[in-house]
Amino acid sequence: MSGPPSAERNRHVQRKTGRFLATFLPSVLLIVAALVFSAGVNLGTFRRDCGDALFSTFGVAGRKVVTSIEYAVKYGKTIENFFGMERALSQLKTYLPQADGVAVALPDGQVAYAIGTYGFKDRIGDRLTGYEQRRTAGEFQHSPSFNYHDTDNRSHKLFLPIRDPGDGRWIGTLVIAAGDAVIDNYVREFERHTLIFVGALGAVAILLLGGLALLPERKAAGRDGTGAPRSGRPHSGRPHSGRTALAVAALVQITVGVTGYGAFSDAYLRTVENTTGIVENIVATDIASIIGRGATYRSLSGIDDYFREIIAIVPHFKGMSLAVPEGADLPGSLGSGQPAARGDLVTGRALATDADLVTPTLRIVIDSDYIQRNVLEVVANNVTILIISLMFIYELHAFVSRRMRRPVEAKAETEGVGGAAATTGRSLAGLRFLTFMLYFGMFLSASFVPVIMQTFDSGLFGLAPPQAAAIPVSAEMLCGALAILLAGRISARLPWRTMTAAGLAIAALGALTSGLTGDPVLFVVARGLVGAGTMTALMGLYRLIDRVRRVDPATGAYSDLFSGMYVGVNCGAVVGSLLADEIGPQAVFLIAAVVLALGIAQLLLLTPEPTGEAVPPVAAATAAVAKPDAAAPGRRVWSDRSFLAFLLLVSVPTSACSMFLIYYFPLFASGLGQPASTVGQAFLLYGLCIVYLGPLLSRLMRSSGVAPGLPVLASGLIMAAGLTTFALTGSLMGAFLAILLLGLSDSFGLTAQQRYLERLPVVGTHGLAVPQSYHLNARKIGQVIGPMLFSAAAVAGGAGATLIGLGLAAALLLHLALSILSLRRRPAVTGTA
């Protein structure tokens, strides 16, 4: 029997190659990206925690110098003219050889004294940056010190206040700076171990995926000799490669998380022990200087206060004491803090022997609970990356596999809705992934845009920091609303592809400018460009959906759009927040510009025009919804009171309150010293509610047969309860609970508002398209107002957020009352007519 013809053999090879590309390459790309990202986040988290531990111990030496300066001020010296300041700073450098420089700045930010390479240049006579000036003024009101990573100068800086002993006024700032290289000594071993392990794990995963992709294609039951299905649902015959890739990706990420937890815990514990040695050296030197002058441990006084001050500076210290040998009779207490509990680490250091031949041991208790909380952050980050990487790999796999689907399969799967619709699959695949790219690029910076306004040297028109932080967010939303209005006017003149490409280009320009500018006004303009560009691109994608629906009325284009949108929001917010902690916000803006530019390439190269003959509409109901009723041609949309009440009392207030996550929470978390990754986790929590609870709750609402207005009311009251909960607690946990309730509210509330809108009389009069556009713009107006409301709440404190929540509840109850009154009047009007 002769072999198959060469043409058939070539088609078979092409099918195998296509299947390999569709299953193997996307999976490998995403797993490699996820592993690199996981390793980077683990290393970045470890580096940050090491920096916090190291600089808290630097604070012990810094407090000694601050105390000596304050003592001199008490007896008449001034910071501006302090003879011997350089000697005091030089003494600090001997305590801290790891520090690159030390400086003293005045409250107005002017650097009065500096030694070493502070800021990596001579800063005497110069000023602290505007961000450093504003942050010191804010932090010193409630904190004894703070440190931050200066990504521009690649340095870590510790700030301690100098106060007038008489009245407690802030009269100066001690600044200790060290380059990133000082942290390298602590992370080098952990970095080497992590990279070796991740590399080996990635190689095993790639080999496993390659073997699975090369498995022979399964024979599909019920196929004839040509490979076409004989009857029933068509079957491609491919294994569940997408699920397999997801399973491998999940297994790899879980392995990284579990092993990373143990490695991080051990390495961080060693780092804490090493940094504790710095404090031990300082205490041993101090006590040795006293004992060397003839004092004895029996005569020491105030050592409890000395230890208590150190414990307050170093967060992982739980207790400090002097352990004396048996038989030594020393009066009073020789320790402070709490005793060691089970699991705590206790270090010991022999001190100088006094004239009575007493040699005590300095005992420091390291709090195991504090270390455990820091280590658990790695677990949270790895779980976050696991979820995001699975979302990534699914989106990319869906895009590639749908593009490489064989024409026979595509035609067979769409045969029930008309052969003309068989060629729209690639257009829909491009639509979904393009929406994902658009929202991924837009939300990369969502977790820190408000915080950026505090980093500029110059303020914004004299506004307070909360008000200034609201401006770029409001500008982004306002320009997005204006873009929607303009897009409606120009959409008939421009092709959807031109419109989408123009929007992506404008958004990319805005993201690029956001990352390069140092001027707050230009930054606000840049965010406006991002808002206008993304909404213009989105309107272009809606035009593409219109084209697809004309070819295939039964298409699921909207589900593709919203799936890509929500996954893009989740992935963008989380990835951007994690990257901001490692490479700085400016670099993330530039990455966002690249992503949006890649969206243009995908649009032009990988998103084809939908082809096929248009299918004429057959449902009269569709035409009735699409066009206004000719019986009332002169009536305006705004003349419908129920519609106007819906916009003012539901659409605008609920969208304004939803800005709690986008505007208020990043500022709140930053004020607590939380990293940007915390904001990303909040976005993920909200997004998971939308993606997974939304369809379930929406179906439940529809099947229960309740009136359309009740889900709208319930959704709004849940949102109001979330804001009130946060206002009453004022804590990070309360903020996460509020975000959970906001996610629960929006998961079914957005759909409920759409259903309620469709039942309003205005739709029967003017059709759905016009009221829906007003509803969309009303929500945009709410998003513009929201940051302004929450900026006022930030100034007012917890009472402000309470008022916003109560205001939302009052607006919804008023809308309910007006709706009931309208329903009672409607039968009488009908009867009169």
C-alpha positions in Angstrom: 0.0 0.0 0.0 1.5 3.3 -1.0 2.1 6.2 1.4 0.0 9.3 1.5 0.4 11.9 -1.3 3.0 14.6 -0.7 0.3 17.3 -0.5 -1.5 15.4 2.3 1.8 14.8 4.0 2.6 18.5 3.9 -0.8 19.4 5.3 -0.3 16.9 8.1 3.1 18.5 8.9 1.6 22.0 8.8 -1.1 20.9 11.2 1.4 19.5 13.6 3.6 22.6 13.4 0.6 24.9 14.0 -0.5 22.8 16.9 3.0 22.9 18.4 3.2 26.7 18.0 -0.2 27.2 19.4 0.5 25.1 22.5 4.2 25.2 23.2 5.5 28.7 22.4 2.9 30.7 24.3 3.1 28.4 27.3 6.9 28.6 27.4 6.9 32.4 27.0 4.5 32.9 29.8 6.1 30.4 32.2 9.5 32.0 31.6 8.0 35.5 32.1 6.3 34.3 35.3 9.4 32.7 36.7 11.6 35.8 35.9 8.9 38.0 37.5 8.6 35.8 40.6 12.3 35.7 41.0 12.5 39.5 40.6 9.7 40.2 43.1 11.2 37.8 45.7 14.6 39.4 45.3 13.1 42.9 45.4 11.1 42.1 48.5 14.1 40.6 50.2 16.2 43.7 49.2 13.6 46.0 50.6 13.2 44.1 53.9 17.0 44.0 54.3 17.1 47.7 53.7 14.5 48.3 56.4 16.3 46.1 58.9 19.7 47.7 58.1 18.5 51.3 58.3 16.5 50.7 61.5 19.9 49.7 63.1 21.5 52.8 61.5 18.8 54.8 63.3 20.4 53.7 66.7 23.7 55.3 65.8 21.8 58.3 64.3 19.8 58.9 67.5 23.1 59.1 69.4 24.2 62.0 67.2 20.8 63.6 67.3 20.8 63.4 71.1 24.2 65.1 71.3 23.1 67.8 68.9 19.9 68.4 71.0 22.0 68.5 74.2 24.2 71.3 72.7 21.1 73.2 71.5 19.7 73.1 75.0 22.8 75.0 76.2 22.6 77.8 73.6 24.0 76.4 70.3 22.0 76.8 67.1 21.8 74.4 64.1 22.6 77.2 61.7 25.9 78.0 63.5 27.0 74.7 65.2 30.7 74.6 65.9 31.9 70.9 65.9 29.0 69.6 63.7 31.5 68.0 61.3 33.2 66.2 64.2 29.9 64.8 65.3 29.0 63.6 61.8 32.5 62.0 61.4 31.9 60.1 64.7 28.7 58.8 63.2 30.6 57.6 60.1 32.9 55.6 62.4 29.9 53.9 63.8 28.5 53.2 60.3 31.3 52.5 57.9 28.6 51.2 55.4 27.1 54.7 55.1 28.3 56.7 52.1 27.4 60.1 53.6 25.8 62.0 56.4 24.2 65.4 56.3 22.2 67.8 58.4 19.4 69.9 56.8 17.3 72.8 58.0 13.5 72.5 58.1 13.3 74.5 54.9 15.4 71.7 53.2 18.7 73.5 52.9 21.7 71.2 53.6 23.8 73.0 56.2 26.4 70.3 56.8 27.5 67.2 54.9 30.4 64.7 54.9 31.1 61.8 52.7 29.3 61.4 49.4 25.8 62.2 50.5 23.6 62.1 47.5 26.7 61.2 45.5 27.6 64.8 45.1 28.5 67.8 47.3 25.2 69.0 48.7 26.3 71.7 51.2 24.2 74.8 50.3 21.9 72.7 48.2 18.4 71.6 49.2 16.6 68.3 49.7 14.3 67.4 46.9 10.7 68.7 47.1 9.5 65.2 47.8 12.0 64.8 50.7 10.9 68.2 52.1 7.2 67.4 52.0 7.7 63.9 53.3 9.9 64.9 56.3 7.4 67.6 57.2 4.6 65.0 57.1 6.4 62.0 58.6 7.9 63.8 61.5 4.5 64.7 62.8 3.8 61.1 63.8 7.0 59.1 63.3 10.5 59.2 64.9 12.2 58.4 61.6 11.7 57.0 58.1 13.7 55.7 55.3 13.1 55.3 51.6 14.8 54.1 48.4 15.8 56.9 46.1 15.6 55.1 42.7 17.0 58.1 40.8 20.2 58.2 42.8 20.3 54.4 43.5 20.6 55.1 47.2 18.8 54.5 50.5 18.2 57.4 52.8 17.3 57.5 56.5 15.8 60.7 58.0 15.7 61.5 61.7 14.3 64.8 63.2 16.3 67.1 65.4 14.1 68.9 67.9 14.5 71.8 70.3 14.7 70.3 73.8 12.8 73.2 75.2 9.6 73.2 73.2 9.9 70.1 70.9 10.1 72.2 67.7 11.5 70.5 64.7 14.8 72.4 64.0 16.7 70.1 61.6 17.0 66.8 60.0 19.8 64.2 60.1 20.1 62.3 56.9 22.1 59.1 56.5 22.6 57.9 52.9 24.0 54.6 51.6 24.2 53.4 48.0 22.4 50.3 46.8 25.8 48.4 47.0 25.5 48.3 50.8 22.5 46.0 50.4 24.2 43.8 47.8 26.3 42.2 50.6 23.2 41.0 52.3 21.3 39.7 49.2 24.1 38.2 47.2 23.9 34.6 48.5 20.1 34.6 48.4 20.2 36.0 44.9 22.5 33.3 43.7 20.4 30.5 45.3 17.2 31.9 43.8 18.5 32.3 40.3 19.9 28.8 40.2 16.7 27.2 41.5 14.4 29.2 39.2 16.6 28.4 36.2 16.6 24.7 36.9 12.8 24.7 37.5 12.2 26.6 34.3 14.3 24.2 32.2 12.3 21.2 33.7 9.0 23.0 32.9 10.0 23.8 29.3 11.0 20.2 28.7 7.7 19.0 30.2 5.7 21.4 28.0 7.7 20.4 24.9 7.0 16.7 25.5 3.3 17.4 26.0 3.1 19.5 22.8 4.7 16.7 20.8 2.3 14.1 21.9 0.4 12.6 18.9 -2.9 14.2 18.1 -5.9 12.3 19.4 -8.2 10.7 17.0 -11.7 12.2 17.3 -14.6 9.8 17.4 -17.1 10.1 14.6 -14.9 11.4 11.8 -15.0 10.2 8.3 -12.0 9.6 6.1 -11.5 13.3 5.3 -11.2 14.2 8.9 -14.6 16.1 9.0 -17.1 15.2 11.7 -19.7 12.8 10.6 -22.4 14.1 12.9 -22.9 16.0 16.1 -20.7 18.7 17.6 -17.4 19.1 15.7 -14.3 18.2 17.6 -10.8 19.4 16.8 -9.0 16.3 18.0 -6.5 18.3 20.0 -5.7 17.5 23.6 -6.6 20.0 26.2 -3.3 21.8 25.8 -4.5 25.1 27.3 -5.5 23.3 30.5 -2.2 21.4 30.5 -0.2 24.6 30.2 -2.2 26.2 33.0 -1.6 23.2 35.2 2.1 23.2 34.5 2.3 27.0 35.1 0.4 26.6 38.4 2.7 23.8 39.5 5.8 25.8 38.7 4.5 28.9 40.5 3.5 26.9 43.6 6.9 25.3 43.7 8.6 28.7 43.5 6.4 30.0 46.3 6.9 27.1 48.6 10.7 26.9 48.2 11.0 30.6 48.1 9.2 30.9 51.4 11.8 28.7 53.1 14.8 30.2 51.4 13.5 33.8 52.2 12.9 32.9 55.8 16.4 31.5 56.4 18.1 34.3 54.5 16.1 37.1 56.2 16.8 35.6 59.6 20.6 35.7 58.8 20.2 39.3 57.7 18.5 40.3 60.9 21.2 38.6 62.9 23.9 40.5 60.9 22.2 43.9 61.3 21.7 43.2 65.0 25.5 43.0 65.3 25.6 46.7 64.3 23.5 47.6 67.4 25.6 45.2 69.5 28.8 47.0 68.5 27.2 50.5 69.2 26.0 49.4 72.7 29.3 47.7 73.5 31.2 50.8 72.5 29.0 53.1 74.5 29.2 50.9 77.7 33.0 50.3 77.2 33.6 54.1 77.1 31.7 54.5 80.4 33.4 51.5 82.1 36.8 52.7 80.8 36.4 55.9 82.8 36.1 53.9 86.1 32.4 53.4 86.4 30.9 50.0 87.4 27.8 48.3 86.3 26.5 48.7 89.9 26.7 52.5 89.4 25.0 52.6 86.0 21.7 54.4 85.8 19.2 55.0 83.1 20.1 51.9 81.1 16.5 50.9 81.0 15.6 54.1 79.1 18.6 53.6 76.8 17.4 50.1 75.9 13.8 51.3 75.6 14.9 54.0 73.1 16.7 51.4 71.0 13.7 49.0 71.0 11.5 51.9 69.7 13.8 52.5 66.8 14.5 48.9 65.7 11.1 47.2 64.9 12.3 43.6 65.1 13.8 44.1 68.6 11.5 42.8 71.3 13.6 43.2 74.4 17.2 44.1 75.6 18.9 43.3 78.9 22.2 42.7 80.6 22.6 39.1 81.8 25.0 39.2 84.8 27.0 36.2 86.1 25.6 34.3 89.1 26.7 35.8 92.4 27.0 39.4 91.0 24.8 41.6 93.2 23.6 44.4 91.0 20.7 46.6 92.1 17.7 47.6 90.0 16.6 46.4 86.6 19.1 45.9 83.8 16.7 45.4 80.9 13.7 46.7 79.0 11.1 45.3 76.7 9.5 41.8 76.7 11.1 38.5 77.6 11.8 35.9 75.0 8.9 33.8 73.9 8.9 30.4 72.1 10.4 30.9 68.7 12.1 34.2 69.4 15.8 34.5 68.6 18.1 35.6 71.4 21.6 36.9 70.7 24.4 37.3 73.2 27.4 39.6 73.3 30.0 39.8 76.1 30.6 43.4 77.3 33.6 45.1 79.0 34.6 43.9 82.4 34.3 46.6 85.1 36.4 47.3 88.2 34.3 44.8 90.2 35.3 42.1 87.7 31.7 41.8 86.5 31.4 40.8 82.8 27.7 40.9 81.7 26.3 39.7 78.5 24.1 41.9 76.3 21.0 39.9 75.4 18.8 41.1 72.5 15.4 39.3 71.9 14.5 39.4 68.2 10.7 39.2 67.6 9.8 36.0 65.6 6.3 37.3 64.9 7.7 40.4 63.2 10.0 38.3 61.0 7.1 36.0 60.2 4.9 38.9 59.1 7.6 40.1 56.7 8.2 36.6 55.4 4.4 36.1 54.7 4.6 39.1 52.4 6.6 36.8 50.0 3.7 34.3 50.2 1.2 37.0 49.3 3.3 38.2 46.4 3.8 34.7 45.1 0.0 33.9 45.3 -0.6 37.2 43.4 1.9 36.3 40.7 0.4 32.8 40.4 -3.1 34.2 39.7 -1.8 36.9 37.3 0.5 34.4 35.4 -2.4 32.0 34.9 -4.5 34.9 33.6 -1.6 35.9 31.3 -1.0 32.4 29.9 -4.7 31.8 29.3 -5.2 35.1 27.4 -2.1 34.5 25.2 -3.0 30.9 24.6 -6.6 31.8 23.7 -5.3 34.4 21.2 -2.7 32.2 19.5 -4.9 29.1 19.4 -7.9 31.0 17.9 -5.7 32.6 15.3 -4.2 29.2 14.3 -7.5 27.4 14.2 -7.9 25.6 11.0 -10.5 27.0 8.6 -12.4 23.7 8.6 -12.8 23.9 12.3 -13.8 27.5 12.4 -16.4 26.9 9.7 -17.8 23.9 11.4 -18.1 25.7 14.8 -20.0 28.6 13.3 -22.1 26.7 10.9 -25.2 27.0 13.1 -25.2 30.8 12.8 -24.5 31.2 9.1 -21.5 30.5 7.0 -20.7 34.2 6.5 -19.8 34.3 10.2 -17.1 31.7 9.8 -14.3 34.1 9.2 -14.8 36.4 12.2 -12.9 34.2 14.7 -9.6 35.9 14.0 -11.1 39.3 14.3 -12.6 38.4 17.7 -9.3 36.9 18.9 -7.6 40.1 17.9 -10.3 42.2 19.6 -10.0 40.3 22.9 -6.2 40.5 23.1 -6.1 44.1 21.9 -8.5 45.1 24.7 -6.3 43.2 27.1 -3.2 45.1 25.9 -5.1 48.4 26.0 -6.2 48.0 29.6 -3.0 46.3 30.7 -1.0 49.4 29.5 -3.5 51.8 31.0 -3.6 50.2 34.5 0.2 49.5 34.8 0.4 52.9 36.6 -3.0 52.8 38.4 -1.5 51.9 41.8 0.7 55.0 42.1 -0.5 57.8 39.9 -1.9 59.8 42.8 1.3 59.3 44.8 3.5 60.6 42.0 2.2 64.1 42.6 3.9 64.2 45.9 7.3 63.4 44.4 7.7 66.6 42.3 10.0 69.3 43.5 7.4 72.0 42.8 3.8 71.9 44.0 0.7 72.3 41.9 -0.8 75.8 42.2 -0.4 75.8 46.0 -2.8 72.9 46.4 -2.6 70.7 49.5 -1.1 67.2 48.7 -4.5 65.4 48.7 -6.0 67.9 46.4 -3.0 67.9 44.1 -3.0 64.1 44.0 -6.7 64.2 42.8 -5.9 66.4 39.8 -4.2 63.8 37.5 -6.8 61.1 38.2 -9.7 63.6 37.5 -8.0 64.9 34.4 -7.6 61.3 33.1 -11.3 60.6 33.6 -12.5 64.0 32.3 -10.4 63.7 29.1 -11.7 60.1 28.7 -15.3 61.4 28.9 -14.6 64.2 26.3 -13.0 61.6 24.0 -16.1 59.5 24.2 -18.2 62.5 23.1 -15.9 63.4 20.3 -15.6 59.8 19.2 -19.3 59.7 18.6 -19.1 62.6 16.2 -16.1 61.4 14.2 -16.8 57.6 14.2 -18.8 57.9 11.0 -15.9 59.6 9.2 -13.0 57.4 10.4 -12.5 53.6 10.0 -12.4 51.7 13.3 -8.8 50.7 12.7 -7.7 54.3 12.3 -9.6 55.4 15.3 -8.2 52.6 17.5 -4.6 53.2 16.3 -4.9 56.9 16.9 -6.2 56.3 20.5 -3.4 53.9 21.2 -0.8 56.3 19.9 -2.2 59.2 22.0 -2.2 57.0 25.1 1.3 55.8 24.5 2.5 59.4 24.1 0.8 60.3 27.4 2.4 57.3 29.2 5.8 58.2 27.8 5.5 61.9 28.9 4.3 60.7 32.3 7.6 58.9 32.8 9.9 61.6 31.5 8.5 64.8 32.9 9.5 66.4 36.2 6.8 69.1 36.0 3.4 68.5 37.8 1.4 70.5 35.2 2.9 68.5 32.3 2.2 65.3 34.2 -1.5 66.2 34.6 -1.6 66.9 30.8 0.1 63.6 30.1 -2.5 61.7 32.2 -5.2 63.6 30.3 -3.7 62.2 27.1 -3.7 58.7 28.5 -7.4 59.0 29.4 -8.4 60.5 26.0 -6.3 57.9 24.1 -7.6 54.8 25.8 -11.3 55.9 25.5 -10.8 56.7 21.8 -9.2 53.3 21.2 -12.1 51.7 23.1 -14.7 53.5 21.0 -12.8 52.2 17.9 -13.1 48.6 19.3 -16.8 49.2 19.8 -16.9 50.0 16.1 -15.2 46.7 15.3 -17.9 44.9 17.3 -20.5 46.7 15.2 -18.8 45.4 12.1 -18.6 41.8 13.5 -22.3 41.9 14.5 -23.3 42.9 11.0 -21.7 39.7 9.8 -22.6 37.5 12.7 -25.5 38.8 14.8 -25.1 35.9 17.3 -21.5 36.7 18.0 -20.1 36.8 21.6 -18.0 39.9 20.8 -19.0 41.8 23.9 -18.0 38.9 26.2 -14.6 38.9 24.4 -14.3 42.6 25.0 -15.2 42.5 28.7 -13.0 39.4 29.3 -10.0 41.1 27.8 -10.8 44.3 29.7 -11.1 42.8 33.2 -8.1 40.6 32.8 -6.1 43.6 31.5 -7.1 45.7 34.5 -6.1 43.0 37.0 -2.8 42.1 35.4 -1.9 45.7 34.7 -2.6 47.0 38.2 -0.8 44.1 39.9 2.2 43.9 37.6 2.7 47.7 37.7 2.6 47.8 41.4 5.1 45.0 41.8 7.4 46.6 39.2 7.1 50.0 40.8 8.7 48.6 44.0 11.6 47.2 42.1 12.4 49.7 39.3 10.6 52.8 40.2 7.3 54.4 38.9 9.0 56.3 36.1 10.3 53.1 34.5 6.8 51.6 34.8 5.3 54.5 32.8 7.8 53.8 30.0 6.9 50.1 30.0 3.2 51.2 29.7 4.1 53.3 26.7 5.9 50.2 25.1 2.9 48.0 25.8 0.5 50.5 24.2 2.8 50.8 21.2 2.9 47.0 20.8 -0.9 47.2 20.8 -0.7 49.3 17.6 1.5 46.6 16.1 -1.0 43.9 17.0 -3.8 46.0 15.6 -2.2 46.5 12.3 -0.6 43.0 11.9 -2.7 40.5 13.8 -6.3 41.9 13.9 -7.9 41.4 10.5 -11.1 43.0 9.2 -14.2 40.9 9.7 -15.2 39.5 6.3 -18.5 38.1 5.0 -21.8 39.3 3.9 -23.9 41.4 6.3 -26.8 39.6 7.8 -30.0 41.7 7.8 -31.7 42.2 11.1 -34.8 40.0 11.5 -36.1 40.9 15.0 -38.4 43.8 15.2 -37.5 44.3 18.8 -33.9 44.9 17.9 -35.0 47.7 15.5 -37.3 49.2 18.1 -34.4 49.4 20.6 -31.9 50.7 18.0 -34.1 53.6 16.7 -36.1 56.3 18.4 -39.9 56.0 18.5 -41.3 58.2 15.7 -44.3 59.0 17.8 -42.3 61.4 20.0 -39.7 63.0 17.7 -39.5 66.3 19.5 -38.9 65.1 23.0 -35.4 65.4 24.5 -33.7 62.7 26.5 -33.4 65.1 29.4 -37.1 65.7 29.6 -37.6 62.2 31.1 -37.5 62.7 34.9 -36.9 59.1 35.8 -33.9 58.9 33.5 -32.5 62.2 34.9 -33.0 60.9 38.5 -31.2 57.7 37.6 -28.2 59.5 36.2 -27.9 62.1 39.1 -28.8 59.8 42.0 -27.3 56.4 40.8 -24.8 56.7 37.9 -22.8 59.7 39.2 -22.7 58.8 42.9 -21.8 55.1 42.5 -19.0 55.8 40.0 -17.7 58.6 42.2 -17.5 56.3 45.2 -15.8 53.6 43.2 -12.8 56.0 42.9 -11.9 55.0 46.5 -9.7 52.3 45.0 -8.1 54.2 42.1 -7.5 57.5 44.0 -7.8 57.3 47.8 -6.4 53.8 48.6 -3.0 54.4 47.0 -2.5 57.6 49.0 -3.7 55.9 52.2 -1.4 52.9 51.7 1.5 55.1 50.9 0.9 57.1 54.1 1.1 53.9 56.1 4.5 53.1 54.5 3.0 50.2 52.5 4.7 49.2 49.2 3.0 49.7 45.9 2.5 45.9 45.7 -0.1 46.3 48.5 -2.2 48.5 46.2 -1.8 45.9 43.4 -3.2 43.2 45.7 -6.2 45.4 46.5 -6.8 45.8 42.7 -6.6 42.1 42.3 -9.1 41.5 45.1 -11.5 43.9 43.5 -11.0 42.4 40.0 -11.5 38.8 41.2 -14.9 39.9 42.6 -15.8 41.4 39.2 -14.6 38.4 37.2 -15.9 35.5 39.3 -18.7 36.8 41.5 -20.2 39.1 38.8 -21.6 36.4 36.4 -22.9 34.3 39.3 -24.7 37.1 41.1 -26.0 38.6 37.9 -27.6 35.3 36.9 -29.0 34.9 40.4 -30.6 38.4 40.2 -32.1 37.6 36.8 -33.5 34.2 37.8 -34.9 35.4 41.1 -37.4 37.7 39.3 -36.8 40.7 41.6 -37.6 44.2 40.3 -34.6 45.7 38.4 -34.4 48.6 40.9 -33.7 46.4 44.0 -30.3 45.0 42.8 -29.3 48.7 42.0 -30.3 49.7 45.5 -28.6 46.7 47.2 -25.4 47.3 45.2 -25.2 50.9 46.2 -25.9 50.2 49.9 -23.1 47.6 50.0 -20.8 50.2 48.5 -21.9 52.7 51.2 -21.4 50.1 53.9 -17.8 49.5 52.6 -16.9 53.2 52.8 -18.5 53.6 56.3 -16.6 50.5 57.5 -13.3 52.0 56.4 -14.2 55.4 58.0 -14.9 53.7 61.3 -11.8 51.5 61.4 -9.2 53.8 59.6 -6.9 50.8 59.2 -5.4 48.9 56.3 -7.6 45.9 57.1 -10.6 48.1 57.1 -9.5 49.5 53.7 -9.2 46.0 52.3 -12.7 45.1 53.7 -14.1 48.3 52.0 -12.5 47.2 48.7 -13.9 43.7 49.0 -17.4 45.3 49.5 -16.8 47.6 46.6 -15.9 44.7 44.4 -19.0 42.8 45.6 -21.1 45.8 44.9 -19.8 46.4 41.4 -19.8 42.7 40.5 -23.5 42.8 40.0 -24.2 46.5 40.4 -22.9 47.5 36.9 -25.0 44.9 35.2 -28.0 45.8 37.4 -27.7 49.4 36.4 -27.6 48.4 32.7 -30.8 46.2 33.1 -32.5 49.0 35.0 -31.6 51.5 32.2 -33.1 49.2 29.6 -36.5 49.1 31.5 -36.8 52.9 31.7 -39.4 54.6 29.5 -36.7 56.7 27.8 -35.5 53.6 26.0 -38.8 53.1 24.4 -38.9 56.7 23.3 -35.3 57.3 22.1 -33.9 53.8 21.8 -31.1 52.3 23.8 -28.0 53.8 22.1 -28.6 57.5 23.2 -29.5 56.9 26.9 -26.7 54.4 27.2 -24.2 57.0 26.0 -25.5 59.4 28.5 -25.2 56.8 31.2 -21.6 56.1 30.2 -20.8 59.8 30.3 -22.5 60.2 33.7 -20.3 57.5 35.1 -17.3 59.3 33.7 -18.4 62.5 35.3 -18.7 60.6 38.6 -15.1 59.4 38.1 -14.0 63.0 37.7 -15.8 64.1 40.8 -14.8 61.1 42.9 -11.1 62.1 43.5 -12.2 65.6 44.5 -14.6 64.2 47.0 -12.1 61.8 48.5 -9.4 64.5 48.6 -11.7 66.6 50.8 -12.3 63.4 52.9 -8.5 63.0 53.2 -8.3 66.4 54.8 -11.4 65.9 57.0 -10.2 62.4 58.2 -12.6 59.6 58.9 -15.6 61.8 59.1 -15.2 62.7 55.4 -15.4 59.1 54.2 -18.4 58.6 56.5 -20.2 61.5 54.9 -19.5 60.2 51.4 -20.9 56.8 52.3 -24.0 58.3 54.0 -24.4 60.7 51.0 -24.5 57.7 48.6 -27.0 55.9 50.8 -29.2 59.0 50.9 -29.1 59.4 47.1 -30.1 55.8 46.5 -33.0 56.0 48.9 -34.1 59.2 47.4 -34.0 57.5 43.9 -36.0 54.6 45.3 -38.7 57.0 46.7 -38.9 58.8 43.3 -39.2 55.5 41.5 -42.0 54.4 43.6 -43.8 57.7 43.2 -43.3 57.5 39.4 -44.8 54.0 39.3 -47.9 55.1 41.2 -48.4 58.0 38.8 -47.9 56.1 35.6 -51.2 54.1 35.6 -53.3 57.3 36.1 -51.5 59.1 33.3 -52.1 56.1 31.1 -55.8 56.0 31.9 -56.2 59.6 31.2 -54.6 59.2 27.8 
